[in-house]
Amino acid sequence: MKTALVFGGTRFFGVNLVNELLKKGFQVTVATRQKSTIPFGDEVKKLKVDRFDKQSVITAVQNSKWDIVFDQICYNAQDAEITIEALKGKVGKYVFTSTMSVYDYGVDMAEELFDPYTYEINPIPTDEISYQEGKRQAEAAFFQHASFPVVAVRIPIVLGEHDYTERLKLHIDKVKKQEQIYFPNLDVEMGFINQQEAGDFIAWTGTQDFAGPINACADGTISMGELMELIEKEIGKNTVISKESTKDNHSPYGIEETWTISTDKAKGLGYTFTNLYQWLPNLIKIIANEK
């Protein structure tokens, strides 16, 4: 039986990841600070650890080895270096959940458009680094310093019923309450992935014989105007669009240019993605009708 260690497996698509690993027959260990409920009962082993404290990780893993480690909660080079050092000689493969944010705006961006193997690693204080730069730095640290094979899964915004960020719900609530919302450009397009597919894809990468960056995204893109039209259709009200941005009305999906990634690499390796329009209207319906 193959073994897997998961950092960040207790909420949102981390739960889907763990469930997929269990379906695939893995013996799964979930690593957390154990300050919240682990939703898998006796199906998984538990490891108490502070992912962001090097000595805590070194102590927790000192007598263990895993075939694969999945890291959902690495945000910068410092985080990466902790597990690079602590897990040396203890892991066969490392799968790091990265983001399409490593790319700047563009259409059908392929993996080679951001090269973590040559990207300069800078000791930027964690409280001063942007999300984009943090993930770039983390990828660079893994690919340049790790002694084990690494996969960086670059995903867009993840949507789902259990999305703790509630960004899609915010848009739905704005329409329900007839509150203003601001978009820099309603015509720009973006891709998404749902939480089940995110968990499934990340688990799948751990079973494949490849390393390096790989993009994952549902097939199809949607403009912000089309997204709001889907919400309007479900709610039965029109969106109140603001002409000026404030901290309260700016859409968290309010990008300035079209931003999409290519999934040709993953498809070439045999993965089949869902179509965005197969599940997004129903997800909007579910969230809109939550009590």
Secondary structure, DSSP 8 states (H G I E B T S, - for coil): --EEEEES-SSTHHHHHHHHHHHTT-EEEEEE-SSS--TTGGGSEEEE--TT-HHHHHHHHTT--EEEEEES---SHHHHHHHHHHTTTTEEEEEEEEEGGGS-SEEEE-GGGS-TTT-------TTT--HHHHHHHHHHHHHHH-SS-EEEEEE-EEE-TT-TT-HHHHHHHHHHHT-EEB-S-TT-EE-EEEHHHHHHHHHHHHTSS--EEEE---B--EEHHHHHHHHHHHHTS--EE-SS--TTTB-TT--SS-EEE--HHHHHTT----BHHHHHHHHHHHHHT--
